[in-house]
Each structure stands twice: as C-alpha cells, then as structure tokens.
Amino acid sequence: MPDFILFIVVLGTLLLAHEFGHFIAAKLTKVRVDEFGIGFPPRILSLFEAGGTKFTLNLIPLGGFNRIAGEDDPEIPDGLAAASKRVRVFILSAGSAANILLGLLAFFLAFKFAAPDVNRVIIADVVGSAPADEAGIQVGDLVRYVDDNAITSFETMIDAIQNRPADTVRIVVERDNQSFTFELAPRLEYPSDQGPIGVTLGHPALETSWHGAMRLGAESLVMQVDALLSLPARLIQGIAEPEETRLSGLKGIHDMLAWANEIDRSSQRPFLTLNLIGVISVGLALANLLPFPALDGGRLLFVFAEAILGRRIPPKFEAVIHTVGFAFLLVLMIYINLKDFTDPLPLP
C-alpha cells in the first residue's frame, strides 16, 4: 500500500474509532447524538438517519466527529451536560477506551499473523547466477546448518560464510519437510547488495497460538501504557532522553508509518506497521485523557471537581475554559506540525 494512503487509512481509522467509542457510549446511556460524521466538514452528503442521529459523509478523510446534544448546556434534558456524573464519565472515557481496544487488536494481529521467528533463517531471495543459485538453493529454504554451525540468526549465518571466502561451504536447508545439502564456494568479490553467495536472508513467520498472540498483545499494550505514564518521572530522573518527549504531528506520523511500511515490504509481513498502529492508538488514548481543557481528560476533570465539591461548576465558565484550551491546542498543533518539517523526527 502506498505510504500516503496507508497514513490516511491508519489515522482516519484511529480517529474514527475514537469518536465511535463516544457514540456507542452515548447511545447506550440514552444521550442524544444529533450527528455522527465520517470525516470532517465540509459535508459531502447525508447518508441516512437512524435513532435520531444523522449520519454524514464529509470531505476531509481524517476520522470523524459527534454532535452530542447539550455538551455544555445542562438545560437540555437528554444532552450530555444534563446526564449524571457516572454517565458523563462513561461517555467521555469511551473514546480512549475504543483506542485502547484498537491498540490491543493491532498488537494481537501483529503477533498472530505477522511476527517473525527471529531464531530461524530462511532464504528470502536468490540472485540469478550467484553461487547459491547455481548450487540449487531456492527462495523459502529454511537454513539449518552452514558446515557444523547451527544457524539461529542472521549473524550466525553471516559469520559462518564470511569467514570462509573462496572455500567450499556446506549448507543444509529444510524444504517441504525434507533436508537438502548444498556445497558452494562464496565469492571473493561481489556487489555490495548481494553478499558472498548472493542471497537475501529473512525470518519465517512465528507460529503463535491464539492464546499466545493475545498474551503477547496484552503484554505489549501494558508495556506501552507503562512507558508513556512513566515518561515524566524517567525524564526527571535523567533515565529518559528529552527526545522521547517529542510530540509528533501529521508529517511525523506519516514518516514513521512510511519507515515501518518500507521495512515490512521486504519481509512481506506488516509486523512493524501493526505494532506502530498499536503504539499510535495507545498514545492517542492517553493523550485525550490528559487533564487539559477541551480534551476528554479536561472535561473529566470538571466532572471530578463537581463530585468533590458537591456542586456543579457554572457551565458558562466551563465552556469558556474549554474554548480557551481549544485555542491553545490549535496553536500547539500548528507549532508541532511546522516543527515536523523544520526539524523532522529522527527515525530508527
């Protein structure tokens, strides 16, 4: 998939899932949703209307939005602001919950269907007329031994062959559950992108059970959440580098996805891309829960303050705070996106 299309699909899906989480929570708690938009305005067309909600298709294909009734007006009886504190917490948290679940799904799919078995080595490509090709080695062969050296990584195979230029080496591979032995002489001179015997190495797919993939996916999710939550403390302690706190804009996300996609194309398995989708989704979930005005976390902060004080903070005051917060976030996002161009994110 082209990098830009991948970027649009991934970011659009993550943002749309976030809004869909809010939508489902509102519907479950009988809070009115006037419009659920796919993409951002201007509106292209109205798709249909169901359950009092108008579903629309909009021009900018990055996520979507909800128009929930009475977000800041408790006088609207079936609106968000008029709902109980428990309902408001549920609805405001549901977007991030949806991104957490989507992140878990991405990690699970990565380990179930795309993870490489880094302890085994296969032949991913064979250069025509090179020693490996002339000896009969084929794409897909699982390399077991080079001479008496068991091959358990790229490094063990490279060391075994590069230490024997011009000598005959014996390579044992597994093909269709059968063992084959080939003898060949590594070249002394060869193109820099081919190697002494003219093969590209790869890893076979890791055979993971459904339970194992779910366990590994859950571990990745917990590790990512812990890494983000502990980042401020690690930065203060000097354990984390300041670069780790660098916020990424749209170009930064595009560049990271393009980097992962390029590597995954060589292995024909989207392992890095799926893991990166999980990381971005978890990051989006936690970022929205930050206690800053205009974010879901900022709105949750007002609900918690109401619970502690025993009375509601004036809605007009809350609306002003969120408006000011939104303006600040808009300026911050402009700065972050410009910095992505003037000082691009360093990629691995």
TIZA-984800 format. One record per atom (N, C-alpha, C, O, CB): y, x, z. Coordinates in steps of 0.02 Angstrom, whole numbers, plus 32768, in hexadecimal, padded with zeros to 4 digits. Atoms other than C-alpha are relative to their C-alpha. Glycine has a CB too. Layout:
<atoms>
YXZ...
</atoms>
This chain:
<atoms>
7FC5802A8000800080008000803E802D80008042805B802880007FD0803E7FC27FD8800180AD80467FD380227FFF8045801E7FCE806980317FE47FCC7FE47FF87FBD810B8086806C80327FCA801280317FB0804A8020804480067FCC80327FEF819E800D80607FE17FBB800B7FF77F97803780357FFD7FC7802180407FF7812D7F76804B7FDB7FFF80437FDD7FCC80677FCE7FF27FC780217FFC7FBF80C67FB180E180327FF7803880247FD380687FDD804480077FCC80077FCE81667FC0814680177FB88008801D7F9F8040803D802C7FEE7FEB80467FFE819E7F0F81197FCA7FD4801F7FD97FAA804980117FE67FB9803880297FE780F27EC5813D7FF7800B804B7FEF7FDB80717FC080107FDA800D7FF17FB980DB7F1F81E480387FE7802C802C7FC2805C7FF8804B800A7FC880147FD681897F05822B800A7FB57FFF80177F968033804080247FEB7FF98049800581937E5381EA7FCB7FDC80297FDA7FAA804A7FFB7FEA7FB8803780207FDA80EA7E288237800C8006804B80027FD680707FBD80207FED7FF67FF67FB881157E7482E180397FD4801A80337FB680508010804A800D7FC880297FEA81BC7E1B82EC7FF07FB57FFC80047F8E8027803E800F7FD680138046800781757D7782AD7FCF7FEC80377FD37FB480527FE07FF37FBB802F800E7FCA80E77D82832C80257FF6804280137FCC806A7FCC803880067FD880067FC381687D9A83B6801F7FBA8004801B7F9980388038803680027FE18043800081C47CFC83847FCC7FC980047FD97F958023802B7FF77FC2803580327FFD81227C9E836D7FE67FF880477FD37FC1805C7FC680137FD0801380047FBA80F67CC88421802F7FD2802680197FA8804D8000804580207FCF802D7FE181977C76845B7FF47FB77FEA7FF87F898013804980157FEE80098044801C81747BE183E97FC57FDD80207FCB7FA380357FF680047FB4803C801E7FE280C47BC2842A800B7FEE80497FF87FB8805F7FC4802F7FF97FF3800D7FB980FD7BD084DF802E7FC4800880247F9B8035801F803E80217FD280397FFC818B7B5584C07FDC7FBF7FF17FE67F8C8013803B80097FD08025803C801281177AD9846D7FD07FEB80387FC97FB080477FD9800A7FC08030800F7FCB80977AE684F980237FE2803D80057FBB80627FDB804080157FDB80187FC5811E7AC0857B80307FC77FEE805A7FB580188025803980207FD9803A801581707A328517804B800E7FFB80747FE180037FF57FC680307FBA7FEF800C82137A9084FA800C7FFB7FB57FE680167F8D80118048801B7FF5800F804782607A5B84548015803E7FD9804180647FEE80367FCA7FF97FED7FCA802E82687AD883C680187FDE7FC07FF27FBD7F9D7FC380317FF17FE38022803A82DE7A9C833E7FEC80207FBE7FE47FFE7F8C804C7FFF800680117FDD803F82B27B2282BE7FD8803E800F7FE78064803E804080127FD980257FC1800082327BAA82A48009801E7FBB7FF080037F8A7FB47FF780137FF17FE28041826D7C1E821C7FD6803E7FF27FCF8069801D804980137FFD80237FC5801882037C9A81BB8033802A7FD9804D80147FA77FC27FEE7FD37FCA7FD8801C82797D29819080437FEC802080467FBE804980037FF87FB47FBE800F7FE683337D2981B5802D7FE27FCA80247FF17F8F80218040801D7FD48021803183BC7CC08162802480337FD5802C806D7FE880337FD480247FF98046801683FC7C9780E57FBD7FDF7FEF7F8D7FFF7FD9802D7FFC7FC4803C8027800B837D7C0D80D47FF17FF87FB5801E7FED7F8C80077FBB80218015800C804583197C0180337FEC7FB77FF780017F967FC87FC5802F7FED80158046800482C57B5A80537FE27FEA80437FCE8013806C7FCE7FF67FC78023801E7FC782817AE580D87FB97FF27FEB7FAD7FCF7FBA80247FBF801980468008801281C47AEA80D67FE67FBB80127FCD7F977FE77FD780368021801780417FE881987A53813F801B7FF58047803A802180647FB27FFB7FFE7FEC80107FBB81BA79FD81E57FC47FE480257FA27FB8800B803C7FCF8001803980177FD8813979E3826E801180058049802E803680607FC1802A7FF07FF580007FB8814579B483258049800880138058802380487FD98036801F7FB97FFA7FF1820279AB831C801E80437FEF805880507FFD800C7FF280487FE87FBD801382107A5D82D9800280077FB57FD17FF77F927FD38036801F7FF97FF2804882517A8A822D7FEA80487FF3800480778012804A7FF37FE880187FBE801381F47B1D81E0802280157FBF801F7FF17F8D7FB280027FF97FD87FEB803A825F7B8281677FEB80457FE97FD0806D800F804A7FFF8012800B7FBF801E824D7C1680F38044801E7FF0806E7FFE7FD07FD47FFC7FBF7FBF7FE2800782DE7C9080F47FFD80417FD97FC7805D7FCD801E800D80457FFD7FCB803283177D1E80867FEB804580197FC680687FF7804680057FE5800C7FBC7FE8830D7DBB80F37FBB800380217FB17FE38055803780168033804680047FEA82527DDE810D7FEF802C803B7FBC8050803A7FD380127FC6800D7FD87FC5825C7E3181B77FF87FD3803D80287FCA806380388034800C800D80277FC4820C7DC1823A80117FB77FF880027F987FC48026801B80397FF080478000824D7D168265802A7FEF803C8042801C805F7FC17FD57FFE7FD680157FC882AB7CB082E67FED7FBA80157FCF7F947FEF804B80047FEE800680447FE582A47C16835580457FE5800F8070800980287FD37FFF80407FC580237FE6832F7B9983707FE77FD080357FD67F97802780297FDA7FC7801880287FC882FB7B5A841B803A7FD9801D80707FF480287FDF802C80377FCB802C7FE783607AC7845B8018801780457FF0802B806F7FE97FB780027FE37FF57FBE83D67AE484EC7FF1804380207FE08046805B7FE87FCD802D800E7FBF7FE383BF7B9F8503802F80118039801B8030806A800580367FCA7FCE7FF17FCD845F7BAA856A801F7FC2801E80507FC680438036802D7FE37FE2803F7FE984817AF3858F7FCD7FD680277FA37FB68008801C7FD77FC5803180267FD884207AA48620800A7FB47FFC7FE37F8E80188003801680477FF480488006846B79FA85F37FD37FE17FCB7FCB7FA47FCA80497FF37FEE802E801A803383F279E985617FBB7FF880217F9D802A80347FFB802F7FC1803A800D7FD5835B799785B57FBF80227FEA7F97803580147FF47FB88004803E7FE1801782D079DF8546800B80467FE57FE4805F7FBE7FE07FD57FCB7FF07FBD801683227A88852C7FE78036802F7FCB80278064804A80077FF780197FC87FD982FA7B34856E8023800680448002800E8077800880417FD97FDA7FF77FC283857B4085F07FF17FCA80337FF97FD5806F804A80027FF1800E80377FD283537A98863A7FB98003801C7FA87FDE804A800A7FBD7FDC80457FFB7FE9829E7ACC86537FFD80228044802D8042805A7FD580277FCC800A7FE07FBF82587B0886F98000804C7FF87FF780667FC17FBF7FE8802080007FB6800182627BC087277FBD801A7FE67FBC804A7FBF800E801D804680427FE9801681A77BD3870B7FF87FF97FB57FDD80257F947FC97FD980248005800B804981B27B89865C802B80327FDB8016804D7FA880157FB87FEE7FD37FD0802282467BF7862E7FE2804680017FE580697FCE80458000802280207FBE7FFD81EB7C94866A7FC780037FCE7FBE80357FAB7FE6800F804780398002802E81527C608605801780077FB77FFB802E7F917FD97FBE80097FE77FFF804581B57C428565802080447FF0801380607FBB80327FC77FF47FDD7FC2800C82227CDD85767FD1803C7FFD7FDF806D7FDB8035800C803580317FC97FFF818A7D4D85987FCF7FFC7FC67FAE802D7FB67FDA800080418036800B8031811E7D04850D8008802B7FC27FD6803D7FA37FFF7FB77FEC7FF77FD6803B816D7D6984817FE38045800A7FBF805F7FDF804A80057FEE801B7FBE7FF181447E0E84D47FB47FFD80097F91802B7FF68021801D803F804980087FF880977DCC85027FDE7FFF7FBC7FA8801C7FB47FF07FBF8027801C8002804380787DA8844A7FFD80467FE27FCC80577FC080297FD17FD280017FBC801A80A87E5B841D7FCD802C80237FAF805880048045801F800780347FDB7FDC80367EA084A57FBB7FF07FE27F92801C7FD780027FF0804B80408014801D7FA57E3B845E7FF7801C7FBA7FC180317FA77FFA7FB37FFE80047FE480447FCF7E7483AD7FF4804B80027FD080667FD980417FF07FD9800C7FB97FF87FD57F2883E87FB7800D80127F98803C7FF7802D801D803680467FF97FED7F2A7F13843A7FD37FF57FC37FA280197FBA7FEE7FCE80388028800D803C7EE67ECA83978003803B7FD17FCF804E7FB4801A7FC17FDC7FFA7FC6802C7F2A7F5E83337FD6803A80197FB3805B7FF2804980157FF980287FCA7FE37EDB7FDC83AA7FB57FF17FF77F8E801E7FE68011800A804A8047801480077E367F7B83A67FE8800B7FB87FB380287FAD7FF67FB7801580147FF880467E317F7682E77FFB80497FED7FD0805D7FC680327FDB7FD380017FB980107E58803082DF7FBE801F80177FA080457FF1803B80248022803D7FE17FE67DC3805E834C7FC17FDF7FE47F8D80007FE07FFF7FFD804B803C802180197D4B7FDD83057FF380117FB77FB9801B7FA480077FB58008800B7FFB80497D677FF6824A801E803F7FE0800E804D7FA6801C7FC47FDF7FDD7FCA80237DD28090822B7FFD8043802480188074800A80477FEE7FF67FFE7FC27FDA7DB2811582B07FD380357FE07F9C80267FCB7FEA7FF48048802A7FCA801A7D7381BE82727FD4801D80367FE7801F8071802C80387FE2802D7FDD7FD37CDE821282C28010804A7FFB7FF7806C7FCE7FB47FF17FF07FE67FBB80067D3182BA82E57FCB8034800F7FD880708008803B800A802E80367FD07FF27C8B830983187FD080097FC57FA0802E7FCA7FD97FE9803D802A7FF8803C7C4082F78269802E800C7FC480687FF77FC37FD47FC07FF47FD87FEC803A7C7B833B81C27FDC7FE97FC07FA07FF47FB8800B804D7FFE801B801380417C6282F18115802980207FC8806080397FD380017FB37FF87FDE7FE7803B7C91832A806780297FC67FE3800C7F967FCB7FCE801E7FCB7FD4803680187D2882C08035801080087FB5801F7FD77F9480407FFE80287FF17FF580477D4483117F8A7FE080427FEB7FDB80708013804D7FFF7FF2801D7FC3801C7CF383947F1A802580117FC0802B7FE77F937FB37FF77FF37FDC7FE9803B7D5483FA7E9B7FCE80117FC97F9E80357FD6802E803C8010802D7FF380387D0183FF7DF07FFB804B7FF1802D806F7FF180187FDB7FC3800E7FBA80137CB184A77DC1800A803280398003806E802F802C80147FC77FFB7FD37FC67CD084ED7E717FB9800D801A7F8A7FEA8006802D7FE0803980447FF17FE87C3C853B7ECF7FDB7FC5801D7F9F7FBD80108004803680348022803A7FE27C16849C7F307FE87FD07FCA7FB17FB67FCE802F7FDB80308013802D80377C1484357E8F7FC5801C7FDA7F967FF77FC9803C7FF37FD180367FE280267BA484AF7E347FBE800280277F888001800A801380477FEB803C7FFF7FD77B2C84B47EC77FE17FBA80077FA67FB48016800F801B8045801B80447FFB7B1A83F57EC780177FD8803C7FFE7FA180487FB7800280007FE480257FC77B7D83C27F6280297FC67FE6804D7FCD7FB4802B802F802D7FDF803C80187BC283127F50802F7FE2803580287FF080717FCB7FCC7FEB7FD380247FD37C4C82A87F9A7FD67FD1802C7FAA7FAD801380367FD77FD88025802A7FD27C0B824F80357FC9802480257FAD800980557FE47FC67FDD80347FDA7FDD7B9082D680688018801080488051802480527FF080437FDA7FF27FF07FBB7B8982EC81257FE88047800E7FAC805580087FDF7FCD803180127FBA7FF87B8D83A6814D7FE2800A804680007FFB8079803F802E7FF780237FF47FC07B0F83D781D38004804A801580148058804F7FB77FEB7FFA80027FB97FEF7B04849681CB801F80297FC7801980167F8C7FB88018800F7FF07FCA802E7B52852C81767FDB803D801C7FED80578050804F800D7FF980307FCF7FE57ACA85B081887FE37FE380417FC67FAC804080238046800D801B80197FC17A98859D824080367FE1802D80297FD380677FDC803880257FC8801B7FD97B42855A827880037FB47FFA800C7F997FC38043801F7FE97FFA804980017B4284A282A980497FED7FF38077800A80127FE77FE180437FBC801480137BDA844C825C80137FC280287FF87F8C801E80057FF37FB37FE980387FD57C3483DF82DC804B7FF47FF980667FC9801C7FEF800F80487FB88009800A7CE883EE829F801580247FC07FEE804B7FA48029801A803E7FE67FDC80397D55842982108000804B800F7FEF80747FE480487FE87FEE7FF87FBA7FEE7D7184CC826E7FBE80277FFB7FBC805F7FE3801D8007804680407FDD80017CB884F682807FE9800D7FB87FCB80417FAA7FCA7FD8802680157FF680467C9A84DF81C5802D80347FDE8015805F7FBA80027FBD7FD97FD27FD0801F7D36853E81907FF0804780177FEE80767FEF80497FEF801180107FBD7FE57D0B85D082037FBF801B7FE27FBA80567FD07FFA7FFE804C80417FE980197C5785D681C6800480167FB77FE080447FA37FCD7FC880067FFC7FF080487C8A85DD810E803280387FF3802480647FCB80127FC27FD87FCC7FCD800D7D2A864681147FEB8045801980058077800180417FEB802080177FBF7FE97CD186CE81737FCA801E7FD37FB180557FE17FE57FF9804780367FE8802C7C5586E080E4801680027FB77FF07FEB7F8C7FC27FD480087FEC800080477CBA86FB80437FD2802B7FD67FC080637FE8804880197FF9802A7FDF80337C4E872A7FAD7FB7800680157F8E80197FEC801B80457FF2804780017FEB7BAE872080167FE47FBB7FF280097F897FEF7FF98012804C80208041800A7B3286967FF67FF97FDE80437FE17FFB80747FBB80097FDE800780287FC37B38860D80797FD17FC67FF17FCB7FAF7FB980457FE78019802D803980057ABB8584809A801F7FC48023802F7FC8805F7FB98012801E7FE0803C7FE47B0384D680B47FCD7FC880017FB07FB77FCD803F7FEC7FD7802F80377FF87A96844A80F780297FC0800A80537FBC80377FD0800C803D7FDC80407FFC7AD5839880DB7FCE7FC780067F937FCE7FF6802E7FF57FC18027803D7FFD7A9682EA80FB801C7FCF7FCE80587FC17FCC80007FE180487FEB803080347A9A826E806B7FCC7FC97FFC7F917FD67FF0800980237FBA802E803980027A4D81C0806F7FC4800B802F7F8A7FFE801C7FE87FF47FB980337FF57FCC79ED81EE810E7FCD80367FED7F98803A800B7FDB7FC0800E802B7FC8801379A0828580B8802780428006806480437FFF7FE57FF77FB77FE27FBE7FF779C1833E80D57FFC80287FBF7FC7802B7F9F7FDF8027803A7FFE7FD5803D79F783B08044801E80438013804D8047803B80297FDD7FC67FE77FBC7FF37A13846B8046801B801E7FBF7FFA801B7F8B7FC9802C801F7FE07FE1803B7A8A84C57FCE80148048801280298056804A803E7FD67FE87FE97FBB7FF87AAD857D7FB88037800D7FCD80317FFC7F937FC580337FF87FC87FF2802C7B5385B77F708028803B801B8022804C8055802D7FC27FF87FD77FC67FED7BCC86497F7280497FEB800280657FD97FCE7FF5803B7FCE7FB980107FFB7C7D86267FB3802A80307FD48019806B7FCF8018800380497FD57FD7802C7D0686657F3E802D802E80298041801E8060802A7FD27FD47FD07FD37FE27D7286FA7F6880477FEB7FF080757FF380187FF480487FE97FBE801780147E0586B37F077FFA7FB77FEB7FCB7FA37FC8801C802C7FC580038048800E7E2C85FA7EFA80457FE2800B806E7FFE80317FCB7FDD802E7FC080227FF57EC085817EF180087FEE804A7FD77FDE806C80057FC17FD57FF2800B7FB97F1385667F9A7FEC7FBB80187FE17FB18054804A800B800E801180457FEB7EEA84AC7F997FB67FF07FF77FA27FB67FFB802A7FCE7FD88047800D800D7E3084C37F777FD1801F80347F9E800080457FED80197FBC802D7FDF7FD17DE2853D7FF27FCA80277FDB7FC480227F9E7FE07FCD802D80317FD2801F7D5485B97FD37FCA7FDD7FD77FB37FF87FA57FDF802980348037802180257CD285387F9A80187FC37FDA7FF07FA37FB77FC87FED80317FE5803780297D4584B27F527FF07FBB80197FDD7F8F7FF17FE880077FBB800C80437FE57D30841E7FC7803B7FEB802D805F801580487FBD7FFD80277FD3801C7FCE7DA083AC802D7FD47FE180377FA67FBB802880317FCB7FE1802880197FC87D5C838580DA801D7FBF801B80597FB380177FFC803580377FEB803E7FE07D6282DE81317FD27FF0803A7FA28013804880007FC67FCD802A80187FC97D1A827F81C47FE27FBC7FEB80067F937FCE80287FFA8043801B8043800C7CA281EC81B2801C7FCE8032803A7FE180647FB3800180037FE980347FD27CCB814682047FD9800380417F9C800E80417FFB7FBA7FE0802080027FBF7CA7813D82BD7FDD7FBD80087FFC7F8880018033800C80398026803E7FF67C1F80BD82DF800B7FE880477FEE800380767FB4800A7FF07FEC80197FBD7C68805983707FEA7FB780077FF47F8F7FDA804D8006800A801380457FF37C217FBB83BD803E7FD5800C80747FF080187FD07FFC803D7FC8802D7FF37C8F7F2283D2801B800B80478057800E80527FEB7FB67FF77FEC7FF57FBB7C907F3E848D80238044800880568049802A7FC47FFC802F7FE27FBE7FFC7CB57FF78479804580027FE1807380227FFC7FD480327FDE7FBF800280217D447FD6840080347FDC802B806E7FF080307FFB7FDF7FBB7FD280247FD57D907F5784768013802A803D804D802A80527FE17FBE80177FF17FD47FC77D827FD28507803180377FED8061804480117FBF801F801D7FD37FCC80177DD4805D84A480457FE47FEF807780057FFC7FE280237FC47FC0801F800F7E5A7FE6846780277FF0803F80647FFC80427FF57FC07FD87FDF80107FC07E807FAC85198019803F8022804F8040803F7FD07FDA802E7FEA7FC17FE27E8780608555803E801B7FDC806B80357FFD7FC780347FFC7FC57FEA80267F03808A84CA803D7FD7801380747FF280197FF37FFB7FB47FC9802C7FEC7F6D7FF484FA801B801480448057801B804D7FE97FB680007FEA7FED7FBC7F71802485B2802380447FFF8056804D80207FC3800380307FE27FBE80047F9780D9858680467FFD7FE3807480207FFA7FD4802E7FD57FBE8006801F802880A6851680337FDF802F806C7FF680337FFA7FD87FBF7FD480217FD08072802F8597801480318038804E8034804B7FDF7FC1801E7FF27FCF7FCB806280B5861E802F80367FE9805C804B800E7FBE801E80197FD57FCB801A80B3813885AF80487FE97FFB8076800F800B7FE780177FBC7FBC801A8006814A80C9858E80207FF28043805A8001804E80007FC27FD57FE480117FBF815F808C8640800F803E802A803E803E80517FD07FD380267FF67FC37FD98150813B8689803080317FE0804080657FFD7FBE8022800C7FD47FD1802381C4818B860A803F801280268050804E802A80137FE37FBD7FC47FEC7FDA8264818186747FF18031803880158062804180227FC2801C80117FD47FC8820E81D1870A7FEC80457FE67FFF807880037FC77FE2802A80157FBF801C81BF8259869E803B80277FE5803C80647FE87FCC7FF57FC87FC47FDF801A8267827D864E8028801E803A804180568034802C7FCE7FD97FDB7FE67FC682BB829086F97FDC803C801E7FFD806C803480067FC8803680277FCA7FE4822E830187347FFC803D7FD17FE480727FE57FBB7FE8801080037FC98030823F836C86987FBE80077FDD7FB380387FBA8010803F802280427FFD8021818E8345865F80057FEC7FB77FE480097F8C7FCE7FD280257FF78019804481C782E685C4803C80217FE0806D8031800280077FB37FFF7FC87FE580258237832C853E80337FC97FF0801F7F907FE67FE880237FBF7FCD8033801082DD82D2851A7FF37FDE7FBD80067FA47FB38045801F7FFE800E801D804282A082B784667FD37FC380067FD47F977FDA7FE080337FD3802E80387FF7821D823E84AA80257FBF800D800A7F8980047FCF800E80387FD8803D7FF282A981C584DC80277FE97FC3804B7FB87FC68030800D803A7FDB8011803D82EE81C1842B7FEC7FBB7FE77FB17FAE7FDB7FF380357FCA800D8042801B82FE810E83EF7FFD80037FB48021802B7F9580367FCE801680097FFF804882C980E9833D801A7FBF7FE1800F7F897FFB7FB780097FED7FE9803A8025831D807682C17FD07FF07FC77F9780057FC78046800D7FE4802B8016803782DB802982217FE7803B7FD67FAC803C7FC480257FCF7FD480167FC7802982D880CC81C07FCC802A80267F9C80428008803C802D7FEC80307FDA7FD9827E8125824E7FBB7FE080007F8980037FF880198008804780408024800281F7809F82537FE180077FBB7FA480127FB5800A7FB5801280197FF8804481E880A781967FE280467FF67FAB804C7FD980387FF47FCC80187FBC800A81D4816581997FBF800C80267F92802D800C803680338017803E7FF77FDA814F815F82227FC67FDD7FDE7F8F7FF97FDB80097FE6804880358024802280EB80DC81C57FEC80237FBF7FB180267FAD80157FB87FF1800E7FDC803E80FB813F81237FD7803F800E7FA9804F7FE9804180137FDC80277FC57FEB80BB81DC817D7FB87FEE800F7F8A800F7FF780218022803E804480157FEE8025818081C57FDA7FE87FC27F9F7FF77FBA80027FC880348020801B803C80018129811F7FEA80387FD17FB580337FB2802F7FD07FDB80117FC8802B800381CE80C07FC1802380187F9580357FF0803A80327FFB803C7FDF7FE57F83821C81357FC37FD37FF97F8D7FEB7FE8800B8013804A8038802E80047F17818081377FE57FF87FB97FAA7FEB7FAF80147FBC801B8017800680457F11817A80797FCC80367FF07F9E80297FCA803C80057FCF802F7FCA800F7EB6822180777FBB7FF2801D7F8880078002801B8042801B804080107FE17E2F81DF80EC7FE77FBB7FEC7FAE7FA97FFB80058004804B8011804480177E30812F809F7FF07FD1803B7FCC7FA080337FC580037FD18007802B7FC67E3580E5814F80427FFD8025805F803180337FC7801980307FBC80067FE37ED580A081A08002800B804C80207FE38070801C7FBD7FF080057FF57FB87EB280EB824C8045800E801F80587FED804F7FD0803980107FBE7FF07FE47F5D813A826B80317FC67FF880587FB98025801B803E7FDE7FD28038800C7FB980A6821E7FF47FC9803380247FAE804F7FF77FE57FB9800F80357FCF7F608028828E80158015804680307FEC806B7FB57FF07FFF7FE97FE87FBE7F8080938328804B7FFE800680667FEC803A7FE68046800D7FB780017FFE803780A382FA801A7FB88005804B7FAC8028801D80227FC27FED80477FF980437FE682E37FF97FE9804880247FC680637FD47FD47FD1800980117FBA7FFC7FD383928037801D802B80507FFB80587FBD801980187FCB7FDF7FD9807A805083D880437FDC7FF680677FCF80278007804A7FEB7FC18022800E810D7FF9838280017FBA802180347FA6803C800C7FFA7FB4800380437FE480D37F4D83BB80098001804C802D7FD880687FBD7FDF7FEE7FF87FFA7FB780C27F84847180488014801180647FFB80417FCE8034801C7FBB7FEC7FF5816B7FDA846780317FC67FF980607FBF8020801480377FD17FD6803B800B81BA7F3B84237FFA7FCF803B802B7FB280517FED7FDD7FBF800B802D7FC7816C7ED584B080268017803D80497FEF805D7FB57FFC80107FDF7FE67FC481AD7F46853A804C80037FF880717FF880277FE4804480127FB87FFD800B82587F5D84EA80207FBC800B80577FB88026800F80197FB97FE480437FF782737EA184E880007FE9804880247FBB805A7FD97FCE7FD6800380127FB982487E9985A180328029802A8036801F80677FBA8009801B7FCE7FDB7FDB82D17F1485D180347FD0801C80487FA17FFA802280367FD37FD180307FE083497EBE864C8048800A7FE78075801A800D7FFF8009804B7FBD7FF7801F83DC7EC685D380147FBE7FE07FEB7F9D7FC1800080397FCC7FEA8040801D84467E2F859E7FEF7FFA7FB67FF1802B7F91804B7FF9800A80128014804484137DD984FC7FB7800D7FF07F9B7FEC7FC5802B80267FCE80487FF6800883627E1E85077FDA7FCD802C7FF77FAF80597FEB804980138029802D7FD782D37DB5854D80018016804980037FEC80767FB87FFE7FE67FFE7FE77FBC82D57E2685E680417FEF802380427FE2805F7FF5804A80017FC080127FE3838D7E03860080027FB78015801E7FA6804A8038800E7FCF800380477FEF836F7D4885FE7FD17FF5803B7FDF7FCB80667FE97FD67FC3802D80057FC782DC7D5D867480238016804080167FFA80767FC1802B7FF47FDC7FE97FC6834F7DBB86EA802A7FC8801F802F7FC3805D802D803B7FEE7FD980387FE683BE7D2286FA7FD37FCC80217FE67FAD805380287FDF7FC7802F802F7FE183267CB5871F7FEA801B80457FE67FF580757FC27FF57FD380147FE37FC082EE7D2E87A8803A7FFD8033802F7FF1806E7FE980497FF67FC680047FD483A07D3387EE80077FB9801C80187FAF8056804080157FDB7FFE80467FEA839D7C7587F57FCC7FF280367FDA7FCE80667FF57FD17FC48034800A7FCF82F97C7988548011802080438002800580787FBE801C7FE77FEE7FDD7FC3833D7CF788D2803B7FDE8023803B7FD68060801180497FF07FC4801D7FE383E77CA588EB7FF87FB78013801D7F9D803C803980077FD0800B80477FF283A37BF588EE80307FD37FDB80317F977FE980077FF480497FD28029802984267BB98873800980227FBC7FFE805E7FB380467FF780237FFA7FE7804584487BCA87BA804380247FF68077800D800E7FF97FC67FCE7FC27FDF801584C67C478778801F7FD57FCA7FFC7FBD7F9D7FF280497FE57FDF802C803085487BE487147FEC800F7FB87FF380497FA2804C8004800780177FF4804585057BCE86618035801F7FD3802580497FA97FE97FBF7FE27FCC7FE3802A85AE7BF686148007804B800C801280717FDE80437FDC800C7FFC7FB97FF085B47C9B86707FC580267FE27FCE805C7FC68002800A804D803B7FE0801D85027CC4863A800780077FB57FF4803B7F997FC27FD980127FF87FFE8048852B7C998586803080387FEB8025805A7FB980197FBC7FE57FD07FCB800F85C17D0F85887FE0804580077FE980717FDD803E7FFB802D80227FC07FF485587D9C85D17FD180107FC67FCE80497FAF7FD97FFE8042802F7FF4803784D47D86854A8025800E7FBF800D80377F977FD27FC37FF67FD87FF3803C855A7D8184C1801A80487FFF8016806A7FCC803A7FCF7FFB7FE87FBB7FFB85A67E2484FF7FC680317FF77FCD80647FD58023800B8044803A7FD6800684F97E70850F7FE780057FB87FD4803B7FA17FC87FE8802B80158000804584CC7E3C845E802F802C7FD5801880507FA97FFE7FB87FE47FD07FD78025856C7E8D841B7FF2804A800C7FF580727FDE80487FEE801480107FBA7FF085407F2F84767FC180167FDC7FBE804D7FC07FF98009804C803F7FEF8022848E7F2B8431800B80097FB57FED80357F967FCC7FCA800D7FF27FFB804784D17F108382802080447FF0800D80647FBF802E7FC77FE97FE07FBE800985417FAB83917FCD803780097FCC80687FE3803B8009803180347FCD7FF284AF800E83DB7FD080057FC57FBE803D7FB27FDA7FEF8040802F7FFE8038843B7FDC834C802080207FC27FFE80437F9D7FE97FB97FF07FDD7FE0803884BE800F82CB7FFF804C800A7FF280727FDB80497FE67FFA7FFF7FB87FF184CD80B983217FBA801F7FF67FB480547FD88018800D804880447FE68005840F80D0832C7FEA80067FB87FCC80387FA47FCF7FD4802780147FFF804683F580A48276802680357FD8800980547FAB800A7FBC7FE17FDB7FCA8021847F8119823D7FE5804480137FE180717FE9804B7FFB8011801B7FC07FE9843681A582A67FBE80107FDD7FAE804B7FD37FF68000804B803F7FF58025838F818C824D800C80247FBD7FE180487FA47FDC7FBE7FF47FEF7FE0803F83E881C481AE801F8045800B800E80757FE780307FD37FD87FDE7FC17FF58456824E81F57FD4803380257FDD806F801B80407FF58026802C7FD57FD983D08295826A7FBA7FE080027FA77FC38035801B800C80488040802380058324825782307FD0801380387FD2804A80537FE0800E7FBD80337FF47FCD8296824782AD7FD280387FE87FBC80387FAE7FD87FBF800F80317FCD8013822782E282AE7FBA7FE280017FA67FC380328003803D80308043801C8005817A82B082737FCC8036800F7FD8807180037FF47FE17FBA80357FCF7FF280D6830382AB7FEC80257FC17FC080507FC37FC37FDD8020
</atoms>
